Amino acid sequence: AFTAGFAERYPVALGLLRFMACCLGRFDDILTGRVDVADVLFQDGSMEVFAEVFRGDAVADYFNGLVAEAVRSAVDRPEGGRVVEIGAGTGGTTAAILEALAPSSRRVEVTFTDISPSFLRYARKRFGQQHPGLACRVLNIEKDVVAQGFEAHSFDVAVAANVLHDTRDIEATLGQVRRLLKPGGLLVLNEFTAVKDCLFFSGALLHGYWLFEDPERRLPDTCLLSVPQWRAVLERTGFEAVEAFALPTQGEGSGCSQSVILCAAPAATAAAQDDRSGLIGKALEEDILGLLGEERAAGYAAERPLMEMGLDSIELVELKSLLRGRFGVKLPPAFLFEHPTQAKIAKALEATVPEEAIQEMLGRETAARIDGDPVPLQGPPAAADDAIAIVGMACRFPGGAATPEAFWELLERGADAIRSLPPGRWKWPPFVDPAGRHRGIDQGGFLERIDELDARFFRISPKEAELMDPQQRLLLELSWEAMEDGGHRPSELAGRKVGVFIGACQSDYRDVLVAACDAAEGYVGSGSAFAMLSNRLSYFLDLKGPSLTVDTACSSSLFALHAAVRALRGGECEQALVGAVNLLCSPTISISYYAAGMLSPTGRCRTFDAAADGYVRAEGGGMLLLKPLSRAVADGDSIYGLVKGTAVNHGGQAASLTAPKPEAQADVVEAAWREAGAEPDSAGYLEAHGTGTPLGDPIEVGGLTEAFRRLYRAAGKSWPQTPHCGLGSVKSNVGHLEAAAGLAGVIKILLALRHRQLPRTLHVRRLNPEIELAGGPFYLVDRHREWPAFRDGQGRELPRRAGVSSFGFGGANAHVVLEEAPQPAPAAAEGEEVARLVPLSARTRVALLERARQLLAFVERLDRPGTAAGGSAPPPLQDALDVLRAVLRGRFGQADGAAPDTEWEELGWGVVETRRFLEALAEERGWRLPSRALIEHPTLQSLAERIARDPADCPVDRGRSAP
């Protein structure tokens, strides 16, 4: 009854309705992969359900009629002509064309093509008897048409009905269409030019719908193009005189649902240029494959660098000699380095190869791949006063914080990620005694699996990957993840002015190679070079902006961020990747720093605490994707926060080379806040450098106080007597990441801005007596707390603002001011809750399952009690165990923190020690356990399991309230 009623009211959409109903009947099975969509649409080999979409109703017949009339007009001449239909499918358009050409069928040759032989058999069965002259041939329009047996520039008309959008690269596809057409030949397109809801429940299930790799040229979240987009892409690929014909009731605007588009192939000179490109490309392919041989041929790709395929410098000289002999041109010495891929060599040769060489090759079978360089999507440089938006983020921090979400969970729980040196990392020399006079040297914030890399994914040989500094490996992963996090396909940025700015200060992997006698290997030079930390990213991602590695010791990452902001505002790049990394591969530097008195004997960063005794070394890395705010808003990016101001300086001469200088620290903080144009009383949080030294922490707080006194005076405001700005340091959670420390602070602040909460700083039992906070703007964030917004004099809510400092031990200082992202316009109300489809994709089944696991973990995290509201989530078993061992190590001198099966009786404890242990748990983590807990749970492992299983009995006491 519904179908009959629908057919009566909407006869023009009946075919699409049946198509959609067929898909919806097996929707779950299709989405879950239990059945292929082709088996649903073409049951028992029948084409009828699919065919009805493109013929038999008024709209479909109207547009088929326009196509047929255009074709008839183009070949209605005494000599006739040749017509090719690309991706003809079930022949809905073909039937209209053949009917229109019936009077002149003897003079016109029609070729029916499709990628699927099934459609060819269907066409022969449907049209063969009445039109015996119809040629049916397989054609994949994404591949070289000449290589598939089609003569170049041999058709007067090419027809494509709702097919070209189902390709990966629309410009490359149109390049192949051009090769089919004679100079001045007619291209007739019949295309859906707006998204129909019913397509998402039918056509969008077909594999071709999601092949596209050029979303910037399509309508959002679809493979379709609007009429203006078709005009732009046709003109970019050389087609002329573009005209579009919609329904009589529609124009070319957003309401245009379908159009027939006519355009002419380029004139003879441009077509001849296609021939040149094809011949040169084919010749290059032959020569390169000949040098690679069968063993290396699998690595060939026109867009892949020659040396990456496996050609060495001697073979490049041989290739240059082959090209000189084949084309008769003298190539400069650096030619193959300036043009490192086959596609770039071909483009460079097009303008220099003599015509005689081309004519000589015309007699041979040739093929070409038309792969024009992508049109760069460059916007104008950021205005000097334009804020810089952070639109993508990735990280690896200690404590299993391999994602920003996991890092926030660690901060929210107040977790301490410091632990003993992982087994197998290195062996201490005999003179080092971690359990005795070098106590604490083996403590650190360590990452897991730093020796691993998906080398094949990053086009790196296993041998080169083995000899690469693992810091390079980690940055490759982080750069990819940051772009994905920002919703950017990495290929979108290839060839564009995207900068790479990396902060790093240690590279001790060479020590490992020397010990393994691998230091003389050829890959070691590039594998351990500091410049390659940034340059390798630019190379792999094909980024054309600045590529810079910065080493200013512990301030390296904020110096890199400062350089990126300056480059964006100066127009040197349109987007920027800013990263930092620090991995510990050898004991050498730790031994040196311990001897210098820099490292904590107690194995903790006790920032601002009276018992502060040095810092703990840590590993990690972070990556941010930056672009001007105006562009981020225009692109619809999700924005983590804004960089409002940056400043860097050096303190000049101080008490010693490595001594801090409060005046210089004050200067750099003041400069950054002045550049930000922010009032001092709008600062809600400052992430301190905070290495946890009895001298350095008071000096830093003194520098902050002086900077804000100057800012208050400049603003004409009184010095506040009530604190409004929190102080904290992430080093208390994860240790000192040295070169990556500043970026760890930035990421912490960005997450705090997003959650509107301030994580607490750990290990502060008694404030360093040299630090004076009373009667000023600062307070210590010693509990996890909400971060309310300030309001101006008119009661309007101000954006939350924060600063982060990093000071290098050589005197190079940096400060960055961050601001809450502007709030997006509220989305339209959904009404009742609706289910959402979340597509997942990956290159392998294993990777796909991992993606699904990550999504499940994310959803479960959202559903976890208290998480959405910022409450404390139940501590996982390993976290609970780590905290218990840390307390044993820090408070009771257990060097290894005790094994999991250690019984309390083995420790020789009495009532006093038990009480001290329970008090320490309450102080360190807010876990208030009853005195009977150690009786009921006699081992470390069983107590950790009890805490992880039933945290309700261990309420988190956030400590004393901040102002």
N, C-alpha and C positions, 0 to 999 in steps of 0.2 A: 504494500500500500504506500509506503514511504517513497519507494522508487517511482511508482506511477505518478504520485503527486509531484515529486521533484521534476520528473520528465515533463509534466504538463506545464510547470511554472518556469523551468530553466532547460528547455530543450537543447540549448547550445552547449551545455556543460555535462550532458549525460555520459559521454565517453570518459571524461575525466572522473566523474563520480564512480563509475564502474571500476576504473583503474584504481582509485583510492580505496574503494570497498574491498577489492581483491587483496590489496596490501594490508589493510587493517585487520582482515580476517586472520592473518598469520603474523601480525605485527611483533608480538613478543618473540616468536620463533626466529624471525628475521634479525631482530636486534641482538639476540643472544647467540646468533650464529648456528642455531640448530638446523636451519634451513636457509638455502641461498635464495635471494630475492628473484633470481632468474628462474628457479624452479617453480616459484609461485606465479610469476607473470606469464610464463610460457609452458603451462601445464600440457603434458603430452605433445610438446612441440608446437602447440597452437600459438599463432601470432595475434589473434583477434582482439584480446583485451588491450594489448599495447597499441594495436593499429587504430582502434576507435578514438584514441586521444587526438590523432592527427588528421582525421577525415570524418565526414558524415554529419557534422553539425555546422551551423551557419557561420560561426567565427572561423573555424578551421577551413571551411570551403572558401570563405572570402579571401583569406590570405593565400591559400593554394592557388586561387584564381589569379591573384596579383602576380605571384611568381610565374605562373604559366604564361601570362600575357607578356611579362617582361622578357621571358626566354623567346617566345614566338617573335616578338618585335626585333630582337637582336639577330635572329638567323633567317628572317623572312626576306631572302634575297636570292637571286638566281643561283649563286654558287653554294647556297646552303651554309652549313657550318657544323661545328663539333661542340657537343654539350656534355659536361660531366657533372653528375650529382654525387656529392661527397656525403658519406654516412647516410645513405638513402633509407636505411631501416626497413620499415614495413611498406614503404612505397606510397604513403599518403600523398606526398607532393608529386612523386613520379607519375601517378595516374593522371593528375591534372596536366602535367607537362606533355605526356604522350598524347592525350586527347587534343590539346591545343596544336600540337605539331602534326597531327594526322594528315592534313592536306599536303604537307611538304615532307612527309616522312622519308621519301626516297633520297632527298637532298641533305637531310640532317642526320648526323650520327649521334646517338645518345648512349652514354656509358653510365651504367648504374654501379656504384661502388659502396662498399661497407667494410668495416674491419672484421665482421663476423661472416664466415662462410654460410651460416644458417640463413641469414637474410638474403644472400645471393641465391640459395636454393629456393627460398620462398618467392623471390622476384621472378625467377625463371618459370616457376609453376604458375604464378599469377599472371605474368605478362607475356611469357614466351610464345604462346600460340598466336595471340593477336598481334604481337610485335616481334617477329622473328629476328629483326636486325638489332634488337637491344643487346648491347654488350654488358656482361656482368663480371666485375673484377674486384678482388680484394684490395683495399687501400687503407693504410693507417696514416692519416693526414699529419700526425705528429712526427713521422719519420720521413726520411729522404724520399721524395716521390720518384725521382729518377732511378734511384737504386731499386725501387719496387717495379721497375719496368715501364714507367710512364715517360713519354717523350716530353722534354721541357718545352714550355711555351707553345703548346699544341692545341689548346682548346679556346674556342671563342667565348664560351659561357661556362661559368662554374656556379653550381647551385648548392647551398647548404642550409637545410631546414632544421633548426633546433639541435645542432650537433657540435658546432665549433666551440661552444662554451664548455663542452665536456672534455677539455684538453688542459694540459698542465700549464702551458705558457701560450697565451693567446697571440702574442706578437710572433713567436716562432712559428705557430700554426699558420698564421696569415702569410708568413714568408713562404711556406710550402705551397699555399694556395696560389700565390703569385707565380710560382715556378710552373704551375699547370697552365696558366692563362697566357694567351698571346699578348703582345704589347697592345694596350688599349682594350683588352678583353673585359667582359662584363662579369662582375661578381654579384650574385643575388642571394641575400641572406633572409631567412624567415626565422625570427627569434622572439622568444618570450623576453620582454624587456622590463618586467617588474615581477616581484616575488608574489606568487599566489600561495595562500595558506595550505591549500590542498596539495601543493607540490611537496611540502615537507612530510606528508604522510604517504607519498607515493614516489614521485621521481627522485626525491632526495635519498631514497633508499638504494638507488642504483649506484654502482661503483663509480661510474664516470662523473657523477655530480660533485664528488669531493676530490677529484684529481688535481684541481687547480693549485698552482704554487705562486700565483701572482695576485694575492687578494687586494693589493692596492689598485688594481685595474678593474675590480668587480664591485657589484653591489655588496653591502655588508652581509657576511655570513652566508654567501651563496656564490655559485659559479656564474650567475647571470650578469649581464651588463645592461645598463640603461642605454637609451639612444645616444645621449651625449657621450657616454663612455665608448660606445661603438664608433662614433664619429672620431673621437680622439685617437683610438687605437688604429683605426683604418688609415687615418692621415699620417700617423707616425710610421706606418709600414709602407707608405708610398702610394696608397690608393687615392684616387682623385674623384672629384665630382660626386661626393657622397650625398645621397638623397634618402629620406626615410618616409614611409607611408604607414600610417596607423589606421585604426578604425575611424570612420567618419565622425564619430562622437568624441574622439580623443585627439590631443595634441602630442607633442614630443616630451612633455613634462613628466613629473613623477607618476601621474595617473595613467601613463601609456603602458598598457599591459603586454602588447605584442606589436611588432613592426616588421614590414618588409623593407630591407635596406639595399639600395643599389649603389654600386660604385664601379669605377673603371680601374683596371690594372695600369701601372705606370707605362710611360711611353717606351719606345724602342731602346733608347739610351740606357734607361734604368734596367730594362730587361737584360740588356747585354751585360750590365754590371753584375746581375745575378749569375750569369754564365761564368764570368770571371771569378766570382766568389766560389762558386761550386767547383770549378776546375782546380783552383788553387787549394781549396780545402781537401779535395780528394787526393791531390798529389802529396800534400803534407801528411795526410793519414797513412798513405802507402809507405812513405819514407820513415815515418816514426815507428810504425808497426814493424817494418823491416829491421830497424835497429833494436827494437825491444825483443824480437824473437818470440817463439811460442811460449817460453817459460814466463815471460813478463807481460805478455799481451793482455792478460786479464786485468791488468792495472791501467789500461789505456782509457782515457776520456779526453774529449776535445778541450774541456775547460780545466783539466788538471795540469799543474806545472810539470814540465818535462822531467826535472830531476826528481820529483816526487814519484813519477812513474818508474824511475829506476835508471834513467840515463845519467851517466857520469860526465865529467867535463871533457874527456877525450871523445866520447860519443857525440857530445854537442858540437865539437869541432867538425866531426865527420858529417853531422846533419847539415851544418852550415855549408860544407863543401858540396853536399848533394843538392842543396837548394840553389847554390850558385851555378852548378852545372845544368840543372833542370830549367831554371828561369832566366839564366843569363844576367843576373844582377850581382853586384858586389855588396856584400853586407858588412856593416861596421863590426868591429870586434865584440862590442857589448850587445849586439842585436838580440841574441837569444836570452840574455839576462833582462833586457828591457821589455821583451815580449815573451814571457816564460811559458805560455800555453799555446796549443795549436791554434785556438780561436784567435788569440791576439797576434800570433805570427801571420795568420791569413789576412787579418784586417790590415796589418802594416804592409803586407806585400801587394795588396790590391792596387795601391796607387803607384807602385814602382815596377811591377812586372811588365816588360814590353809586350805590345800587342802581338808581335810575331810569335812569341812563346805561347800565348793563348791560342792563336790560330793553329799552331803546330799540334796542340793537345786536343783540338776539337774533334779530330778524327777518331779518338779513342773513346771507349766507354767511360763516362765520368759521373761523379755524383758530388753533391755538395750539401753541407748542412748549414742552413740559414739560422744563425744564432746571433742576432744583433745584440750589441751591448745593451743592458737595461737602461732605460731613461732614468737618470738620477732624480730621485724625489727630494731635491734640496730646497729647504726653506731659507728665508733670509736669516742672517745672523741675529742672535739675541740682542735686543736693545741693552744699552749699558745698565739700565735700571730694571731689566727684566729678571725676575727671580729664576733660579734654576730648579727644575722639578726632578725629583728622584722617582723613577717610574718602574724600576726593576731592582731586585735584590736577591743575593744568594750568599750563603755563609757555610763555613765549617768551623765549629768551635768545640772546645773540650766538653766532656760530659755527654757525648752523643748528640750535640746540637748541630745536626747536619743540614738543617733548614731553618729559616727564620722562625717558623712556628715552634720548632723544637727548642730553639734558643729562648723564645719568650717563655715557654713552659719552665725551662731551667731557671730563668730570672724570677718568674712568678712564684716558684716553689722556694726560692732562696737557696738553691742548691750550691754546694761546694764541689767543683769539678776537679779539684787537685787530687792526684794520686801518685803512686810510686811509678818509677820508670817501667814501661811495658816490657815483658819478657821478649828477648830477641832483638831489642833496639840497638844496644851496644853493651860492651863489657867495660867496666871501669878499670883503669890502670891499677897496678898493685898498690901504688902509693895513695890511692883514694880510698877512704874508709867511710862510706855512707852511714854506717851504724855507730860510728864513733866521732872522731874529730872533724869529720865533714858531714855531720848530721844535717839533714834537710836538702843536701845537694841532689838527691835522687827524686825529689818531689817536683811535680810539674803538672801543667795542663796539657795532656797528650791527646792526639787524634789516633784513631784506629786505621789500619789498612792504608797507610800512606805509600805503601809499595805497590799499589794496584792502579791500573789504568786500562780503560777500554781502548787500546791503541788502534785497533782497526777502525773504530768510530771516528777517531781524530786523524786517520790516514797516516799513522806513524808505524814504522816497522817495529816488531818486538825488540830487536836489538837496540834500535835508537831509543825506544821507550825505557829500556833497562838502564841506559847510560845518561838519560835526562835527569836533571835535578827534579826531584818530586815536586818542588815548588812550581815548576812549569806545568807539570801534569795537573796539579790541583787548580791552577789558574785557568787552564783550558776548561775543566769541568765547571768551574764557577761562572766563567763568562757565558757559557751556553745556558746554564740554569738561570742566570740573571736576565738574559734576553727572553727566555721562555716565561719567567715569572712576570715580565713586563708585557707579555702578550705579543712579542715580536718573533716572527720566524727569522732565524739568523740569516737566511738567504736574502731577506728583504734589505739587509744592511750592506750586503756585499757590493763593493765598488763605490761606496759612498764615503763622504767625509766624516767618518766616525773615528774619534780619537781613542787611544788606549793609554791610560796613565796608571802605573803600578808602583806601589811603595814596597820596598824590600831592603833588608840590611844585612842579612846573613846568608851564606851559601856554603854550608860545610859538607855537602854531599861529595865534593871532590875528595875529602878525607876518606870516605867510604870506598871510592874508586881506587885511590892509591893503595889502601889496605888490601884490596882485592886484585891488585896489579892490572886494573883496567884503565888507568889514567892515560895510557898512550893510545887508546882507541880513537878513531877518527871522529866519532860523534861527541866526544867529551868536550871539545871546544865549544860547540854550539849548545851542548847539553848543560854546561855549567856557567855560561856567560850571563851576567846580570842583564844585559840589554835584551836577551832573548825572553826574559819574563814578560816583557810587553811586546816585543817584535814578533814573537811566535804567535801571539793572539791575533795581531794585525794580519800576519801572513795567512794563518788558517782561515780566518773569517773574511779575508780579502777586504780589509778596511783601509781607507785611503787618508784618514786624518793623521794627526800627530801620534807618535808611538814613543812613549817615554817611560823609563824606569828611574825612580827617584830613591836616593839613599841619603836620608838625614837622620839615620838611626831610629830612635823610637817615635819620631814625628814624621816618618816617611809617608805614611798613608794620608795624613792631612795635608802635607805638601803636595802630594799627587792630586788630591781633591782640589786644592787651591789652583793648581796649574790647569786642571780640567775646566773649572769655572771660568778662568781667564780666557782659555781657548774658545769656549762656547760664546762668551760675550764679545770676543774679538773676531768672530766669524771664521776662525781656523778650522772649526768642525761644527757639524750640525747636531751631533749626539756624541756621547762619550761614555766609555766603560772606565770606571775607576775601581781599582782593586788593590789588595795588599795580601801578603802571605808571609808566614814565618813557620818553618819546620825545623825540628831539631834532629839532626842525623848523626852527630858526632859529639863525644863528651868534651872536646877541646875547649869550646867557648864557655861551657858551664864551669869547668875547672878554673878557667881564667877569672870569670866573674866572681866565683866563690872566694878565690884568693884575694880579690880586690875588695871583699866585704860587701858586695852588692846583693848577694842572695840571702834569703831568710833561712837561718838555721832551724826554725820551727816549721818551715814548709808552708807558710801562708802569707798572703798579702793582707796585712792588717792596716789598711788605709785609714788614717785619722786616729788610730788607736794609740794609747800610751805605750803599749808593748810592741809597736811596729819595729821590725828588725830587718827589713829588706824585702825584696820581691821574689816571686817564684816565676821561673821561666815557663812559657806556654806556647803552644802551637795553634795555628788557625789561619783562616783566610776569609776574606769577604770580597764582594763585588757589587757595585752599584751601576745602574744604567741611568744616565742623566740626559736631559734635554731642556731647552727653554720652556718656561711655564706656558707661555702663549701657545707654543706648538703642542705641548702635552694636552692642553685643554682642547685645542682644535682636533687633535687625534683621538680624543676620548679616552686617554690613558687613565689607569688607576694610579693615583699619586700617593706615595708614602709620606712625603714631606717636601719642604722647600729649603734650598740653601740660600739664605738671605745675605750672608756676609762671610768673607774669609780674610784672614790676614796671616802673614808669616814674617819672621825676623830672626836675627841672631843677636845674642847679647853682647857681642864683643868680648873684651877682657873681663874675666870674673876672678873669683878667688883661686880657681884652678881651671884646667881645661874642661873638667866634667862637673864643676860645681854649678848649681842653679843660680840664676840671677833674678831676684824678684822684680826689679824695675823693668827688665826686658819682658818678663811674663805679663806684667801689668800693661805694658805698651801694646803687646799683640792682642790681648783680650779687648782693650779699649778700641783698637783700630777695627777689629771685626764687628763689634757692636755698632760703631759709628757707621761703617759701611752698610750694615743692615738697616740703618735708619730706625731702629727700635728704641723705645724708651726703656731706661734701665729697670723701672718697676714692672715691666711686662715680662721679665725673665722669670720663668717658673722652675728651671732646673739647670744645673751646671754639672756636666760629667767631667770630673777632675782627672788629671793625669794620674795622680794618686798612686805612686809606686809603693807606698807603705814604708817610708823611712822616717826616722825620728826628726831629721832635719828638713827633708824635702817637702813633707806634707805641710808643716807650718809656713814654709816659704811660699808654697803655692797658694795657700789660703790668704796669706798676706798680700800676694800679688793680685789675687781676685778682688780683695777688699779695696786695694788702692785703685784698681781699674774702675770699679763701680763708684768709688767716691768721685773720681773725675767725671764719669758719665752723669752722675746725679747733679754735680755742680754745673756741667754744661747744659743740662736740661732745666736748670733753675729750680730744682726740687730739693726738698729737705732730706737729709739722711734718715732712712727709716729706722724706727725703733722696734718695729715688729717684723720678723723675718717673713719673706715671701718666696725665696728661691732655695730649692733643695740642693744639697751637695751629695755626690756619691761617686762610686768608682766600680766599674765592672771587673776590675782586676781582683776584687775580693771574691768573685765567683769563679773566674776562669784563669786567673793568673795574668801575667804580663806578656802580651803577644808581641812585644817589641815593635817591629815595623808595622804590624797589623793592629796595634793597640788602638790607635785613633779611630780606625774604621769600625772596630768592635764597639767603641763608644757611640759612634754615629748610628750604627744599626740598633743598638740598645735604645737610643733616643727615638729613632723612627718607630720602633715597635711600641715604645711607651706612648708616643703621640697617637698611634693608631688605637691603642687600648685605653688611653686616657688614665693611665696608672703609672706610678713611680715605683720600680722595684727597690728593695732595701739593699743597703750596703752591709756586707757580712763582717763578722769578727771585730766589731767595735764594742768592747766591754766598758772601756773608760777613755773618754776623749783625751787626746794628746794635750797635756797642760799648756803647751806652747801655742795652741790654737784657740783664738778668742772669737766666739761667734755671738756672744750676747751683745745686744744693742746694735745690731746690724741687719742686713737683708738676708743672711744665709742661715740655714739650719741643716742638720744632718739627717738624711733620709735613712733612718735606722729601722723602719718598718715599711712593709708594702702598703701603699696608700693610694687613694684616688688622686687624680690630678685635675682639680677644677680649673675652669677658665676664668681669667680676670675680666673685669668690665671697665669700660671707660667712664668719663664723667657723665655721659648721657645714658648709662646703663646698657650700652651695647657690648656684646660679648667679643672679646679680643681673641685672636688666635694664640694658641699655646706656643711659647718660644723657649728654646734651650740653647746652651752652648756646650762645646766639647773642646778640651785642650789636649795637646800632645807636645811634650818637650823632649827633644833629643839630648842624649848625654854629652854631645859636643857643643850644645848651646843653640841649636836651631829650634825655634819655637813656632807653634801654629795654633790657631783657634778658629773654630767654625761656628756660625750661628745658624740654627735650624728653626724652621717654623712649621706649624701645623698646615697640612694641605687645605686649600679652599674646599668648602663643602660642596659636593655636586648637587645639582638640582634634584629634589625629591622625586623618586620614581612614582609613576601612577599606581594607585592602590590596586592590589591584585584581587581583593575580596577574599574569598575562601582560599585555603592553601591548595596549591596545585603541584603535581609531580613535575620534575624537570628531568629531561634527558641529558646526560653528561657523556658525550662520546669520548672514548679513550683510544689512543693509537700508539704504536711503537713499531720498531723494525723487526723485532723477534717476539716469539710467544713468551719467552722468559721475561723480557722487558715489559711486555704488555701486562703480565700478571703482577709485576712489581708496581706498575702504574696503578693497577686496581687496588693493590694492597695499600699504597700511599693514600688513595682516595678514601678507602674504608677507614684508615687511621684518622684522617682529617674529619670525617663525619662523626666517628666515635668520639673524637676530641670535643667536637661541638656539643654532642649529647651528654658529655660527662657532667655530672652534677657540680654546679659551682663554677665551671670553666667559663661559660659565656659571660657570667657576671663578674668574672675576675677573681673568684674564690680560689681556694687552694684545692688542687686535685690530689687524689690519693697518690702517695709516692710509690713508684715501681720498686720491686724487690731490690734490684741492683742499686738504685739510688739510696734506699734505706740502709743497705749493707755498707755502701761507701761512706755514708754519714757516720754510722756507728764506728767504723774503723778509723775514720778521720779523728773522731773525738778521742778514741783510745790512743792514737798516735800523738795528737796535739796536747792532750791534758795529762796523759798517764805514761808518756815516754815509750809506748810500744812502737818500736822502730818500723815494723811492717804492718802496724795496725791490727795484728792478730788474724789468724786464719778463720774462715767461716765456722769451722767446727770447734773452735776454742770454747771451752767451758769456763764459766766465771770462776769456778773454784780453782782452776789452773792458774789464775792470775794472783791467787793468794789474797783476795780482797776480804775486807771486813765490812762492818756496817758503815764506817766513815767513807770508804772508797765507793761503796754502792751508792750512798747518798750523793757524793760528789759527781758520779757518773750521770745519775738521773738529773741532777741540777744542770750539768753541762748540756744534756740533750734539750732541756727546756730553754736554756740560754741560746744555744746554737741554732735550734730549729723550732722552738716553741712546742716541742713534743713533751707533754706533761704526763708521764707514765706513773702508775701507782708503784709503791715500793715492792709489791709482790711480783712485779713483772719479771724480775730476774730469777725468781724462784720458779715461776710457771714456764719460763722460757730459758733453759739453762745454758744455751749456746748462742753465739753471735748470730748464726744463721736463723735459728728459730725466733729470736727476737725481731730480726729484720722481716721475716715472713709475717709475724703478727702485726707489725706496723703497716706493712704494705696491704695486708688483708683487711684490716679493720682500723682505718685512720680516724674513725669517729671518736675513738677513745683517746686519740692523740691530737686534740685540737691545736691549731696553729695559733700561738700567741704572738701577735705582730710586734710585741714590745711596747715601749713607752711611746706615747703619742708625740708626733712632731707638732710644731706650732701650726 
